[in-house]
Amino acid sequence: MNKYISPDFETIRKANVGDSEAMQKLLAHYNAYIQFFATYNGVVNYVYAEEIRARLMKAVLKFDIDR
């Protein structure tokens, strides 16, 4: 059984059009990944984690979901 469950399409679509609650769900879903990639020598760099979150939000809003 696959332990990875991706966010549903409706959540992604709502986040794409600017729904803040859907965006928060996406950020919560990817939080563990963000923390992992913002960690260096066992210490989380929260400034870098916020940069990753900001880039994720920009990418979601910029993505053309209707292609």
MODELLER restraints for C-alpha pairs under 7 A, 6 or more apart:
rsr = mdl.restraints
at = mdl.atoms
rsr.add(forms.Gaussian(group=physical.xy_distance, feature=features.Distance(at['CA:11:A'], at['CA:22:A']), mean=5.35, stdev=0.5))
rsr.add(forms.Gaussian(group=physical.xy_distance, feature=features.Distance(at['CA:14:A'], at['CA:22:A']), mean=5.96, stdev=0.5))
rsr.add(forms.Gaussian(group=physical.xy_distance, feature=features.Distance(at['CA:15:A'], at['CA:22:A']), mean=4.93, stdev=0.5))
rsr.add(forms.Gaussian(group=physical.xy_distance, feature=features.Distance(at['CA:15:A'], at['CA:23:A']), mean=4.78, stdev=0.5))
rsr.add(forms.Gaussian(group=physical.xy_distance, feature=features.Distance(at['CA:15:A'], at['CA:60:A']), mean=6.94, stdev=0.5))
rsr.add(forms.Gaussian(group=physical.xy_distance, feature=features.Distance(at['CA:16:A'], at['CA:60:A']), mean=5.47, stdev=0.5))
rsr.add(forms.Gaussian(group=physical.xy_distance, feature=features.Distance(at['CA:16:A'], at['CA:61:A']), mean=4.70, stdev=0.5))
rsr.add(forms.Gaussian(group=physical.xy_distance, feature=features.Distance(at['CA:17:A'], at['CA:61:A']), mean=6.66, stdev=0.5))
rsr.add(forms.Gaussian(group=physical.xy_distance, feature=features.Distance(at['CA:18:A'], at['CA:61:A']), mean=6.83, stdev=0.5))
rsr.add(forms.Gaussian(group=physical.xy_distance, feature=features.Distance(at['CA:34:A'], at['CA:49:A']), mean=5.99, stdev=0.5))
rsr.add(forms.Gaussian(group=physical.xy_distance, feature=features.Distance(at['CA:34:A'], at['CA:52:A']), mean=6.68, stdev=0.5))
rsr.add(forms.Gaussian(group=physical.xy_distance, feature=features.Distance(at['CA:35:A'], at['CA:44:A']), mean=6.59, stdev=0.5))
rsr.add(forms.Gaussian(group=physical.xy_distance, feature=features.Distance(at['CA:35:A'], at['CA:49:A']), mean=6.38, stdev=0.5))
rsr.add(forms.Gaussian(group=physical.xy_distance, feature=features.Distance(at['CA:38:A'], at['CA:44:A']), mean=5.60, stdev=0.5))
rsr.add(forms.Gaussian(group=physical.xy_distance, feature=features.Distance(at['CA:38:A'], at['CA:45:A']), mean=5.48, stdev=0.5))
rsr.add(forms.Gaussian(group=physical.xy_distance, feature=features.Distance(at['CA:38:A'], at['CA:48:A']), mean=5.75, stdev=0.5))
rsr.add(forms.Gaussian(group=physical.xy_distance, feature=features.Distance(at['CA:38:A'], at['CA:49:A']), mean=5.21, stdev=0.5))
rsr.add(forms.Gaussian(group=physical.xy_distance, feature=features.Distance(at['CA:39:A'], at['CA:45:A']), mean=5.93, stdev=0.5))
